[in-house]
Amino acid sequence: MKKIGQVKDRSSGRRRHRVLYVEDNDDNWSVIELRLGATYELLRAASDREACEILSQSLDLYAILMDVELAGSKLNGVQLTQLIRGKLPERERPTYAVNVPKLDVPVLFVTAYAASYAHARLIEAGADSVLAKPIDFTRLNLALTKLFINRALERP
C-alpha cells in the first residue's frame, strides 16, 4: 500500500515525501532545495499559475510550503490557500484556477511578511502553520512532522 504523500526514490529505493514549495524567489528556492532536497521530493511553483497547474494534476502531496507574496501573480499565497481549501469565491478565481480541486494537504506559510499578516488571518485562510523567514530548518522539519502525525491521528 502506498503511503500518503510518498513516492519511491528511484536511485535509493527509499520512499520520500513530495512537497510543493510555492515561491517566486530563486534564492529562497535554492536554499530549500539544498536543505530539504535529500529528504523530500521537492516541486516548485514560481507563480500562482504554475501552482494551479501542479495542483490540478492531483499529485500525492505530503505538504505545501506557501510564500505569501508572489510577485507578478494574480493570486497571492493567502488566496491560493483559500483556493486549495475551497474558500476562494468563484468570481475571484482566474481561468487557470478553475480545475484546482479542494485539497486536504497541510499548508505551511513560509514568509518574510509574517508580521504584516495577522497569524489568525493566515490560519483562517486554511494554513496549518506559519513560519517566518529566514527559515529555521529545525522548526520547519518539526512542523512538517507534527502536521503529518496530527493528520494521521485524525484519519479513521
JOPEZI-V817699 format. One line per field, one symbol per residue. phi: phi as a letter, one per 30 degrees, with the letter a starting at -180 (. if undefined). Layout:
BEGIN
phi->???
END
This chain:
BEGIN
phi->.ddeicbddddciddbdcbcccadcddddddddddcddcbdccbbcaddddddddddhddcdabcbddcbeicdcddddddddddicdeedcddedcdcdddbcceccdbbdceddcdeddddddkdcabbddddcdddddddddddddddddddd
END
